[in-house]
């Protein structure tokens, strides 16, 4: 393999579609593509953002390196006069978790969404200029998903017009907020609001944590980092923190009061702003998480696909070349559904952006009719996409064989940095059960004339779906969108109805919900998979420019749907949606679809348009020059700085010389 040669050019020449147009489809629009392309290349060309030695740094070096990059990124944002969207792109392409993620992603939006106009006027200007740096202090040592169980208290003192923020127990310690450990000067702290002995539930408060002069914690505040986390590099660049309050006083006007307030006299009152507005912010955060899932998954798939085309193993005849690993059917059956999933999640993320805009407009017009469905939908898709992505990154590592275990493959760190998404912003199982509650409520209201909306609209045809039996006769029938959609609708409907029927047998509904939790979670998964499949199909009904682009998306859509059907074949068979023969025909069609993807595989991952810097993988290099670069990388390891390692003379040499008694053990 030679430098400066595209070792994957022969694969790229096989493409049966316009790759540049697919890049635009992936990005969402030509404008988005041009923005991402420009910013990603800006970051990749700057030596300060170099990251290939990150996994070898110790924690203190890694953290200092992160602070340098964050400060330099901010300097470049100011120098280049980047707008908010461009700045956000730049931070994402730097690709190193940092305190700025929580400042811009949680602290600022919390004030925007929950602060009054006066509070926003006071706090947002310094936050926008990074004169203050904020975090989002909600999760505690003892409570995460159960927000209503938080123990930190904010007790109003009418004598001084202040709140007293206090951590009454060890388990009330704030635990996990990013940026809190070492950097944040302020935090939006969530605590139980208490006035005149009455508990009004959990509310947000802006609390200064550190001095703006010497950065020391303010009186009554104990603060630090919670320690090393999973993996090399990865999320260890983030200072996830712990925080305790000992009767810390803050002015009354630092309670976020857009939705509810405490008056000077200590009276708790609701404002005329609907409380549901808070959920709009949640929809936005979860929409971003789904989009991030498609990015993380596509990075892993890009690495595994390119390396599968480079790697050759077995199958040599008469001294000829061995077989490319990507040509083995077992490799295709594991890899191509993940490629299809990346595109499916990207399209679902696009749709969620539209949903957030729609929900926001409705909320501003005091229309809350679609909010419960939107909330359930985003919760479910957050759960579905993050779980699938975490599993898929690990599968991509295994698809790369032994070399996938090297840090230089990029996959171990990608997995380690991504997997927390399965628990932050809602534990995935807890979120599925929230979806299940919504589904059970939807079914219970069918008889009262309440028509299901949005992604539950298929429930209006419940009678028809309960009678449904697939009429698939041959494998090609599974390529028809309506055939696939009806099967997924019938499966989702029947699993939900079965749960509702079983729940009705319990005198205590909550007891029934706990007992049937596993079945309810399965019903929620079926509903969420239906959403993704239906949104992919809807995308294909729109105008898609570019030679062969639509055909490739149709193939990927069919692979995603039929892969799920095969994976959950038990659901489809046990509910009577299809018969065993139809299941076999789906598998047959899936094998044919893999052969359709094969010549286009490299071009389909090229459409992600990732720079080698962003991908951070020797195995996934654009030019495919893997083996020489792996060899070069090995010699960069600090262990290779010396021929004889430290410790050899003290410990190993005495063993070799049979002189262990003299070893300094």
C-alpha positions as CSV (number, residue, x, y, z in Angstrom):
1,X,0.0,0.0,0.0
2,X,1.4,3.4,-1.0
3,X,0.9,6.9,0.4
4,X,-1.0,9.3,-1.9
5,X,-2.9,6.5,-3.6
6,X,-6.6,6.0,-3.2
7,X,-6.7,2.2,-2.4
8,X,-10.5,2.3,-2.5
9,X,-10.9,4.0,-5.9
10,X,-11.8,0.7,-7.5
11,X,-14.8,0.5,-5.0
12,X,-15.8,4.1,-5.6
13,X,-15.9,3.5,-9.3
14,X,-18.6,0.9,-8.8
15,X,-21.2,3.4,-7.5
16,X,-24.5,3.4,-9.3
17,X,-25.7,6.7,-8.0
18,X,-24.7,10.4,-7.7
19,X,-22.6,10.5,-4.5
20,X,-22.6,14.3,-4.4
21,X,-26.4,14.4,-4.4
22,X,-26.5,11.7,-1.7
23,X,-24.3,13.9,0.4
24,X,-26.9,16.6,0.2
25,X,-29.7,14.1,1.2
26,X,-27.6,13.1,4.2
27,X,-26.9,16.7,5.3
28,X,-30.6,17.6,4.9
29,X,-30.1,20.4,2.3
30,X,-27.4,21.9,0.1
31,X,-27.0,24.8,2.6
32,X,-26.4,22.3,5.5
33,X,-24.0,20.3,3.4
34,X,-21.9,23.3,2.5
35,X,-21.9,24.5,6.1
36,X,-20.8,21.1,7.5
37,X,-18.2,20.6,4.7
38,X,-16.7,24.1,5.3
39,X,-16.5,23.9,9.1
40,X,-15.3,20.2,9.2
41,X,-12.4,21.1,6.9
42,X,-11.6,24.2,8.9
43,X,-11.2,22.1,12.0
44,X,-9.4,19.2,10.3
45,X,-6.7,21.6,8.9
46,X,-5.9,23.2,12.3
47,X,-3.1,21.5,14.2
48,X,-4.5,22.7,17.6
49,X,-7.5,20.3,17.1
50,X,-5.2,17.3,16.5
51,X,-6.6,14.3,18.5
52,X,-4.7,11.2,17.4
53,X,-2.7,11.0,20.7
54,X,-5.8,11.7,23.0
55,X,-6.2,8.1,24.2
56,X,-2.6,8.0,25.5
57,X,-2.9,11.1,27.7
58,X,-3.4,10.8,31.5
59,X,-6.5,12.4,33.0
60,X,-4.9,15.7,33.9
61,X,-3.1,16.1,30.5
62,X,-6.4,15.2,28.7
63,X,-8.4,17.7,30.7
64,X,-5.8,20.5,30.1
65,X,-5.8,19.6,26.4
66,X,-9.6,19.9,26.4
67,X,-9.5,23.3,28.1
68,X,-7.0,24.5,25.5
69,X,-9.1,23.3,22.6
70,X,-12.3,24.8,24.1
71,X,-10.6,28.2,24.6
72,X,-9.0,28.1,21.1
73,X,-12.4,27.1,19.5
74,X,-14.0,30.1,21.2
75,X,-11.2,32.3,20.0
76,X,-11.7,31.1,16.4
77,X,-15.5,31.5,16.7
78,X,-14.9,35.2,17.6
79,X,-12.2,35.8,15.0
80,X,-14.2,34.3,12.2
81,X,-17.5,35.9,13.4
82,X,-19.3,32.6,13.3
83,X,-23.0,32.7,13.9
84,X,-24.6,30.4,16.5
85,X,-25.2,27.6,14.0
86,X,-21.7,27.7,12.6
87,X,-20.2,27.8,16.1
88,X,-22.2,24.8,17.2
89,X,-20.9,22.9,14.1
90,X,-17.3,23.9,14.9
91,X,-17.7,22.5,18.5
92,X,-19.1,19.3,17.2
93,X,-16.3,18.7,14.7
94,X,-13.7,19.4,17.4
95,X,-15.1,16.1,18.6
96,X,-14.0,16.2,22.3
97,X,-16.5,16.3,25.1
98,X,-16.0,19.6,27.0
99,X,-17.7,21.9,29.5
100,X,-18.9,24.0,26.6
101,X,-21.3,21.2,25.5
102,X,-23.3,21.7,28.7
103,X,-23.0,25.4,28.8
104,X,-24.5,25.8,25.3
105,X,-26.6,22.6,25.2
106,X,-28.3,22.7,28.7
107,X,-27.5,25.8,30.8
108,X,-28.4,28.5,28.1
109,X,-31.5,26.6,26.9
110,X,-32.8,26.2,30.5
111,X,-32.6,30.0,31.0
112,X,-34.2,30.6,27.6
113,X,-37.0,28.2,28.2
114,X,-37.7,28.7,31.9
115,X,-36.5,32.2,32.7
116,X,-38.7,35.3,32.7
117,X,-37.8,38.1,30.2
118,X,-36.1,40.0,33.0
119,X,-34.0,36.9,34.0
120,X,-33.1,36.3,30.4
121,X,-32.0,39.9,30.0
122,X,-29.8,39.6,33.1
123,X,-28.2,36.1,32.6
124,X,-28.1,35.4,28.9
125,X,-25.8,38.3,27.7
126,X,-22.9,37.2,30.0
127,X,-23.6,33.5,29.1
128,X,-23.5,34.3,25.4
129,X,-20.1,36.0,25.9
130,X,-18.9,33.2,28.2
131,X,-18.3,35.7,31.0
132,X,-20.0,33.1,33.0
133,X,-19.9,29.3,32.3
134,X,-22.9,27.3,33.3
135,X,-23.9,23.7,33.9
136,X,-27.2,21.8,34.4
137,X,-27.3,20.4,38.0
138,X,-30.3,18.0,38.2
139,X,-29.1,14.4,38.7
140,X,-28.2,13.4,42.2
141,X,-26.3,10.5,43.7
142,X,-29.5,8.9,44.8
143,X,-31.9,9.9,42.0
144,X,-31.6,10.2,38.2
145,X,-34.6,9.1,36.2
146,X,-37.0,9.9,39.1
147,X,-36.7,13.6,39.0
148,X,-39.6,14.0,41.4
149,X,-37.5,12.1,43.9
150,X,-34.7,14.7,44.0
151,X,-33.8,15.6,47.6
152,X,-31.9,19.0,47.3
153,X,-34.1,21.7,48.9
154,X,-34.7,25.4,48.2
155,X,-36.4,26.8,51.3
156,X,-37.7,30.4,51.1
157,X,-36.8,32.7,53.9
158,X,-39.3,35.6,53.9
159,X,-37.2,37.6,56.4
160,X,-34.4,38.0,53.9
161,X,-36.2,37.4,50.6
162,X,-33.8,34.6,49.9
163,X,-33.8,30.9,49.1
164,X,-31.7,28.6,51.2
165,X,-30.2,25.8,49.0
166,X,-29.3,22.8,51.0
167,X,-28.2,19.1,50.5
168,X,-29.9,17.4,53.5
169,X,-28.5,13.9,52.8
170,X,-25.5,12.2,51.1
171,X,-27.7,11.0,48.3
172,X,-28.9,14.5,47.7
173,X,-25.4,15.4,46.4
174,X,-25.6,16.5,42.8
175,X,-23.7,13.9,40.8
176,X,-22.8,13.7,37.0
177,X,-23.5,17.3,35.7
178,X,-20.9,17.9,32.9
179,X,-18.7,21.0,33.4
180,X,-19.5,21.1,37.1
181,X,-16.5,19.3,38.4
182,X,-13.8,21.9,37.7
183,X,-15.0,24.7,35.4
184,X,-18.6,25.9,35.8
185,X,-19.0,29.2,37.6
186,X,-22.8,28.9,37.7
187,X,-25.4,26.2,37.5
188,X,-29.1,25.8,37.0
189,X,-29.7,23.7,40.1
190,X,-32.9,21.7,40.5
191,X,-34.3,21.5,44.0
192,X,-37.5,21.0,46.0
193,X,-39.2,24.3,46.5
194,X,-40.4,24.8,50.0
195,X,-42.4,27.8,51.2
196,X,-43.9,28.0,54.7
197,X,-43.3,24.3,55.3
198,X,-45.0,23.2,52.0
199,X,-43.2,21.3,49.3
200,X,-44.1,22.5,45.8
201,X,-42.0,20.0,43.9
202,X,-38.8,20.4,41.9
203,X,-37.9,23.8,40.3
204,X,-34.8,25.3,38.8
205,X,-32.6,28.0,40.4
206,X,-29.6,29.9,39.1
207,X,-26.8,29.5,41.6
208,X,-23.3,30.9,41.5
209,X,-20.9,28.1,42.4
210,X,-17.4,29.6,42.1
211,X,-15.8,33.0,42.5
212,X,-15.3,35.0,39.3
213,X,-12.0,36.3,40.7
214,X,-10.1,33.2,41.9
215,X,-12.4,30.4,40.8
216,X,-12.7,29.0,44.3
217,X,-16.0,27.5,45.4
218,X,-18.2,30.0,47.3
219,X,-18.9,29.5,51.0
220,X,-21.1,26.6,51.8
221,X,-20.4,24.8,48.5
222,X,-18.4,21.5,48.2
223,X,-17.6,20.7,44.6
224,X,-15.3,18.3,42.7
225,X,-15.0,15.8,39.9
226,X,-16.6,12.3,40.3
227,X,-13.6,10.5,38.8
228,X,-12.5,8.4,35.8
229,X,-15.1,7.0,33.5
230,X,-15.2,4.1,31.0
231,X,-12.6,4.0,28.3
232,X,-9.4,5.8,27.2
233,X,-9.9,9.4,26.3
234,X,-13.6,9.3,25.5
235,X,-15.8,11.1,28.1
236,X,-12.9,11.6,30.5
237,X,-12.3,14.9,28.9
238,X,-15.5,16.1,30.6
239,X,-15.4,17.2,34.3
240,X,-18.6,15.5,35.4
241,X,-19.0,16.8,38.9
242,X,-20.4,16.4,42.4
243,X,-21.9,19.2,44.4
244,X,-23.2,19.7,47.9
245,X,-24.8,22.8,49.5
246,X,-24.6,23.7,53.1
247,X,-27.4,26.3,53.6
248,X,-26.3,28.5,50.7
249,X,-28.4,31.6,50.3
250,X,-29.4,33.1,46.9
251,X,-31.8,36.0,46.1
252,X,-35.4,35.1,45.4
253,X,-35.2,36.4,41.8
254,X,-32.7,33.6,41.0
255,X,-35.5,31.0,40.9
256,X,-36.4,30.5,37.2
257,X,-39.9,32.0,37.2
258,X,-41.3,31.8,33.8
259,X,-43.9,29.1,34.7
260,X,-44.3,29.6,38.5
261,X,-43.1,32.2,41.0
262,X,-42.7,32.9,44.7
263,X,-43.8,36.3,45.7
264,X,-42.0,38.6,48.2
265,X,-44.5,37.4,50.8
266,X,-43.6,33.8,50.1
267,X,-46.7,32.9,48.2
268,X,-46.3,30.2,45.5
269,X,-48.2,31.1,42.3
270,X,-48.4,29.9,38.8
271,X,-47.9,32.4,36.0
272,X,-50.1,32.6,33.0
273,X,-47.4,30.9,30.9
274,X,-48.5,27.3,30.4
275,X,-46.3,24.7,32.2
276,X,-46.3,22.6,29.1
277,X,-43.8,25.0,27.5
278,X,-41.1,23.2,29.4
279,X,-41.8,20.0,27.4
280,X,-41.0,21.9,24.2
281,X,-37.4,22.2,25.4
282,X,-37.4,18.5,26.1
283,X,-38.6,17.7,22.6
284,X,-35.8,19.8,21.2
285,X,-33.1,18.1,23.4
286,X,-34.3,14.6,22.5
287,X,-34.5,15.5,18.8
288,X,-30.8,16.4,18.9
289,X,-30.0,13.1,20.6
290,X,-31.7,11.2,17.8
291,X,-29.7,13.2,15.2
292,X,-26.5,12.5,17.2
293,X,-27.3,8.8,17.1
294,X,-27.3,8.8,13.3
295,X,-23.9,10.6,13.4
296,X,-22.3,8.2,15.8
297,X,-23.7,5.2,14.0
298,X,-22.6,6.4,10.6
299,X,-19.1,7.0,11.9
300,X,-18.8,3.4,13.1
301,X,-20.4,2.1,9.9
302,X,-18.1,4.2,7.8
303,X,-15.0,2.7,9.5
304,X,-16.3,-0.9,9.3
305,X,-17.4,-0.6,5.7
306,X,-14.1,0.8,4.4
307,X,-12.0,-1.6,6.4
308,X,-14.2,-4.6,5.2
309,X,-13.4,-3.5,1.7
310,X,-9.6,-3.2,2.4
311,X,-9.3,-6.4,4.4
312,X,-8.8,-9.6,2.5
313,X,-8.9,-13.1,4.1
314,X,-9.1,-16.6,2.7
315,X,-10.4,-17.6,-0.8
316,X,-7.1,-17.3,-2.7
317,X,-6.9,-19.5,-5.8
318,X,-3.6,-20.2,-7.7
319,X,-1.7,-17.4,-5.9
320,X,-4.4,-14.8,-6.6
321,X,-5.8,-12.2,-4.2
322,X,-7.7,-13.3,-1.2
323,X,-11.4,-12.4,-0.9
324,X,-12.4,-9.0,0.4
325,X,-14.1,-9.5,3.8
326,X,-17.0,-7.3,2.6
327,X,-17.9,-10.0,0.0
328,X,-18.7,-12.6,2.6
329,X,-22.4,-12.9,3.0
330,X,-22.1,-13.1,6.8
331,X,-20.3,-9.8,6.9
332,X,-23.0,-8.2,4.7
333,X,-25.8,-9.6,6.8
334,X,-24.2,-7.9,9.9
335,X,-23.0,-4.7,8.3
336,X,-25.5,-3.6,5.8
337,X,-28.5,-3.4,8.2
338,X,-26.4,-1.0,10.3
339,X,-25.7,1.1,7.2
340,X,-29.4,1.2,6.5
341,X,-30.1,2.0,10.2
342,X,-27.8,5.1,10.0
343,X,-29.8,6.4,7.1
344,X,-33.1,5.5,8.8
345,X,-32.1,7.4,12.0
346,X,-30.9,10.4,10.0
347,X,-34.4,10.6,8.4
348,X,-36.1,10.2,11.7
349,X,-33.9,13.0,13.2
350,X,-34.9,15.3,10.3
351,X,-38.6,14.6,10.9
352,X,-38.1,15.3,14.6
353,X,-36.7,18.7,13.8
354,X,-40.0,19.4,11.9
355,X,-42.0,18.0,14.9
356,X,-40.2,20.4,17.3
357,X,-41.0,23.4,15.1
358,X,-44.6,22.3,14.8
359,X,-44.9,21.7,18.6
360,X,-43.3,25.1,19.3
361,X,-45.7,26.9,17.0
362,X,-48.7,25.1,18.5
363,X,-47.6,25.9,22.1
364,X,-47.2,29.6,21.2
365,X,-50.8,29.5,20.0
366,X,-51.9,27.7,23.3
367,X,-52.6,24.5,21.3
368,X,-51.4,21.6,23.5
369,X,-53.3,18.8,21.6
370,X,-50.2,17.2,20.0
371,X,-47.9,17.6,23.0
372,X,-48.5,14.2,24.8
373,X,-48.0,12.4,21.5
374,X,-44.9,14.4,20.6
375,X,-43.4,13.9,24.1
376,X,-44.0,10.1,23.9
377,X,-42.7,10.0,20.4
378,X,-39.4,11.8,21.2
379,X,-38.9,9.7,24.4
380,X,-39.4,6.5,22.4
381,X,-37.1,7.5,19.5
382,X,-34.4,8.6,21.9
383,X,-34.5,5.2,23.6
384,X,-34.7,3.2,20.3
385,X,-31.9,5.0,18.4
386,X,-29.4,5.3,21.3
387,X,-29.7,1.7,22.3
388,X,-29.4,0.5,18.7
389,X,-26.5,2.8,18.1
390,X,-24.5,1.7,21.1
391,X,-25.0,-1.9,20.1
392,X,-24.1,-1.2,16.5
393,X,-20.8,0.6,17.4
394,X,-19.8,-2.5,19.3
395,X,-20.9,-4.7,16.4
396,X,-18.8,-2.6,14.0
397,X,-15.8,-3.1,16.3
398,X,-16.3,-6.9,16.0
399,X,-16.8,-6.6,12.2
400,X,-13.3,-5.2,12.1
401,X,-11.8,-8.3,13.7
402,X,-8.8,-8.0,16.0
403,X,-7.7,-4.6,14.7
404,X,-11.0,-3.1,15.7
405,X,-9.9,-3.5,19.3
406,X,-7.0,-1.1,18.8
407,X,-7.6,2.4,20.0
408,X,-6.3,3.6,16.7
409,X,-9.3,2.0,15.0
410,X,-11.3,4.8,16.6
411,X,-14.1,2.3,17.6
412,X,-13.3,1.7,21.3
413,X,-13.3,5.4,22.1
414,X,-16.4,6.0,19.9
415,X,-18.2,3.3,21.9
416,X,-17.0,4.7,25.2
417,X,-18.0,8.3,24.4
418,X,-21.4,7.3,23.0
419,X,-22.7,4.7,25.4
420,X,-23.8,7.1,28.1
421,X,-26.5,8.3,25.7
422,X,-28.4,5.2,26.8
423,X,-28.8,6.6,30.3
424,X,-28.5,10.4,30.1
425,X,-31.7,12.5,29.4
426,X,-33.8,9.5,30.5
427,X,-32.9,5.9,31.0
428,X,-33.9,4.0,27.9
429,X,-36.1,1.4,29.6
430,X,-37.8,4.1,31.7
431,X,-38.5,6.1,28.5
432,X,-40.0,3.0,26.8
433,X,-42.4,2.6,29.7
434,X,-43.4,6.2,29.3
435,X,-44.3,5.5,25.7
436,X,-46.2,2.4,26.8
437,X,-48.3,4.5,29.2
438,X,-49.2,6.8,26.3
439,X,-50.1,3.8,24.1
440,X,-52.3,2.3,26.9
441,X,-54.0,5.7,27.4
442,X,-54.6,6.1,23.6
443,X,-56.3,2.6,23.4
444,X,-58.4,3.3,26.5
445,X,-59.7,6.5,25.0
446,X,-60.7,5.1,21.6
447,X,-64.2,4.4,22.7
448,X,-64.8,7.9,24.0
449,X,-64.3,9.6,20.6
450,X,-60.8,10.8,21.2
451,X,-59.1,10.3,17.9
452,X,-55.4,9.4,18.1
453,X,-53.1,11.9,16.4
454,X,-49.6,11.9,14.8
455,X,-47.7,8.7,15.1
456,X,-50.6,6.9,16.9
457,X,-53.1,7.7,14.1
458,X,-52.9,4.1,12.9
459,X,-54.8,3.2,16.1
460,X,-58.0,4.6,14.5
461,X,-57.9,1.6,12.2
462,X,-57.6,-0.8,15.1
463,X,-60.5,-3.1,14.1
464,X,-59.0,-3.5,10.6
465,X,-55.5,-4.1,12.0
466,X,-56.7,-6.7,14.4
467,X,-58.1,-8.7,11.4
468,X,-55.0,-8.1,9.2
469,X,-53.1,-11.0,7.6
470,X,-50.3,-10.3,5.1
471,X,-51.1,-11.3,1.5
472,X,-47.4,-11.7,0.6
473,X,-47.0,-14.5,-2.0
474,X,-43.5,-13.9,-3.3
475,X,-40.3,-12.4,-2.0
476,X,-40.6,-9.2,-4.2
477,X,-43.9,-8.4,-2.5
478,X,-41.9,-7.3,0.5
479,X,-40.5,-4.4,-1.6
480,X,-43.9,-2.8,-1.6
481,X,-44.0,0.0,1.0
482,X,-47.7,-0.5,1.8
483,X,-47.1,-4.2,2.5
484,X,-44.3,-3.5,4.9
485,X,-46.1,-0.6,6.6
486,X,-49.3,-2.7,7.2
487,X,-47.3,-5.5,8.7
488,X,-45.5,-3.1,11.1
489,X,-48.8,-1.4,12.0
490,X,-50.6,-4.6,12.7
491,X,-47.7,-5.9,14.9
492,X,-47.6,-2.7,16.9
493,X,-51.3,-2.5,17.3
494,X,-51.7,-6.1,18.4
495,X,-48.9,-6.0,20.9
496,X,-50.4,-2.8,22.5
497,X,-53.9,-4.3,22.5
498,X,-52.6,-7.5,24.1
499,X,-51.0,-5.4,26.9
500,X,-54.2,-3.4,27.4
501,X,-56.3,-6.6,27.7
502,X,-53.9,-8.1,30.2
503,X,-53.8,-4.8,32.2
504,X,-57.6,-4.9,32.4
505,X,-57.4,-8.1,34.4
506,X,-55.7,-6.4,37.3
507,X,-57.8,-4.6,40.0
508,X,-54.8,-2.3,40.7
509,X,-53.6,-0.8,37.3
510,X,-50.2,0.2,38.7
511,X,-49.6,-3.3,40.0
512,X,-50.5,-4.6,36.5
513,X,-48.2,-2.1,34.9
514,X,-45.2,-3.3,37.0
515,X,-46.0,-6.9,36.4
516,X,-46.4,-6.5,32.6
517,X,-43.5,-4.0,32.2
518,X,-41.4,-6.2,29.9
519,X,-44.3,-6.8,27.6
520,X,-45.2,-3.1,27.6
521,X,-41.6,-2.2,26.7
522,X,-41.8,-4.6,23.8
523,X,-45.0,-2.9,22.6
524,X,-43.3,0.5,22.9
525,X,-40.3,-0.7,20.8
526,X,-42.7,-2.0,18.1
527,X,-44.5,1.4,18.0
528,X,-41.2,3.3,17.7
529,X,-39.8,1.0,15.0
530,X,-43.0,1.6,13.1
531,X,-42.4,5.4,13.4
532,X,-38.9,5.0,11.9
533,X,-40.1,2.7,9.1
534,X,-43.0,5.0,8.2
535,X,-40.9,8.2,8.2
536,X,-38.3,6.5,5.9
537,X,-41.2,5.5,3.5
538,X,-42.6,9.1,3.7
539,X,-39.2,10.4,2.7
540,X,-39.2,8.2,-0.4
541,X,-42.5,9.8,-1.5
542,X,-40.9,13.2,-1.8
543,X,-38.9,14.6,-4.7
544,X,-35.3,13.2,-4.5
545,X,-32.9,14.6,-7.1
546,X,-29.8,12.8,-8.4
547,X,-29.1,9.8,-10.6
548,X,-29.9,6.6,-8.7
549,X,-30.2,8.3,-5.3
550,X,-33.9,7.3,-4.8
551,X,-33.2,3.7,-5.8
552,X,-30.4,3.4,-3.2
553,X,-32.6,4.9,-0.5
554,X,-35.4,2.5,-1.4
555,X,-33.0,-0.4,-1.0
556,X,-31.8,0.9,2.4
557,X,-35.4,1.4,3.5
558,X,-36.3,-2.2,2.6
559,X,-33.2,-3.5,4.3
560,X,-34.0,-1.6,7.5
561,X,-37.6,-2.8,7.6
562,X,-37.0,-6.4,6.6
563,X,-34.0,-6.7,9.0
564,X,-36.3,-5.6,11.9
565,X,-38.9,-8.1,10.7
566,X,-36.4,-10.9,10.7
567,X,-35.0,-9.8,14.1
568,X,-38.4,-9.7,15.7
569,X,-39.9,-12.5,13.7
570,X,-41.4,-14.0,16.8
571,X,-43.6,-10.8,17.2
572,X,-44.9,-11.0,13.7
573,X,-45.6,-14.7,13.9
574,X,-47.1,-14.8,17.4
575,X,-49.5,-11.9,16.6
576,X,-50.5,-13.6,13.4
577,X,-49.5,-10.7,11.1
578,X,-47.5,-13.0,8.8
579,X,-47.0,-16.8,8.5
580,X,-43.7,-18.7,8.6
581,X,-43.5,-18.9,4.8
582,X,-43.8,-15.1,4.5
583,X,-41.1,-14.8,7.1
584,X,-38.8,-17.0,4.9
585,X,-39.6,-14.9,1.9
586,X,-38.6,-11.7,3.8
587,X,-35.2,-13.4,4.5
588,X,-34.8,-14.3,0.9
589,X,-35.5,-10.8,-0.2
590,X,-33.1,-9.4,2.3
591,X,-30.3,-11.5,0.9
592,X,-31.0,-10.1,-2.6
593,X,-31.0,-6.5,-1.2
594,X,-27.6,-7.0,0.3
595,X,-26.3,-7.8,-3.2
596,X,-27.8,-4.5,-4.4
597,X,-26.0,-2.6,-1.7
598,X,-22.6,-4.3,-2.2
599,X,-21.3,-2.3,-5.2
600,X,-22.5,1.0,-3.6
601,X,-21.3,0.4,-0.1
602,X,-18.2,2.6,-0.1
603,X,-20.0,5.4,-1.9
604,X,-22.9,5.2,0.6
605,X,-20.5,5.8,3.5
606,X,-18.5,8.4,1.5
607,X,-21.9,10.3,1.4
608,X,-21.5,11.0,5.1
609,X,-18.7,13.3,4.0
610,X,-16.5,12.8,7.1
611,X,-12.9,14.0,7.2
612,X,-10.3,11.6,8.4
613,X,-9.7,14.0,11.3
614,X,-13.4,13.7,12.4
615,X,-13.5,9.9,11.8
616,X,-10.4,9.5,13.9
617,X,-9.7,6.0,12.6
618,X,-6.8,4.4,10.8
619,X,-9.1,1.5,9.7
620,X,-11.6,4.0,8.2
621,X,-9.2,6.2,6.3
622,X,-10.6,7.6,3.1
623,X,-7.7,6.3,1.0
624,X,-7.8,2.8,2.5
625,X,-4.0,2.9,3.3
626,X,-4.5,1.0,6.5
627,X,-1.5,-1.4,7.1
628,X,1.4,1.1,6.7
629,X,-0.4,3.6,8.9
630,X,-1.2,0.9,11.6
631,X,2.5,0.0,11.6
632,X,3.5,3.7,11.9
633,X,1.0,4.2,14.7
634,X,2.3,1.3,16.8
635,X,5.7,3.0,17.1
636,X,4.1,6.1,18.6
637,X,3.1,4.3,21.7
638,X,5.1,5.5,24.8
639,X,6.1,1.9,25.6
640,X,8.2,2.0,22.4
641,X,10.2,5.0,23.6
642,X,12.8,2.6,24.9
643,X,14.0,-0.8,23.9
644,X,14.2,-2.1,27.4
645,X,11.1,-1.1,29.4
646,X,11.2,0.5,32.8
647,X,10.9,-2.1,35.5
648,X,12.6,-4.9,33.5
649,X,15.9,-4.8,35.5
650,X,14.1,-4.6,38.9
651,X,11.6,-7.3,38.3
652,X,11.9,-9.5,35.2
653,X,15.7,-9.8,34.9
654,X,16.0,-11.4,38.4
655,X,13.3,-13.8,37.4
656,X,15.1,-14.8,34.2
657,X,18.4,-15.2,36.2
658,X,16.6,-17.2,38.9
659,X,17.4,-14.5,41.4
660,X,14.0,-13.5,42.6
661,X,15.3,-13.2,46.2
662,X,17.3,-10.1,45.1
663,X,14.3,-8.5,43.2
664,X,12.9,-5.3,44.8
665,X,9.3,-6.6,45.0
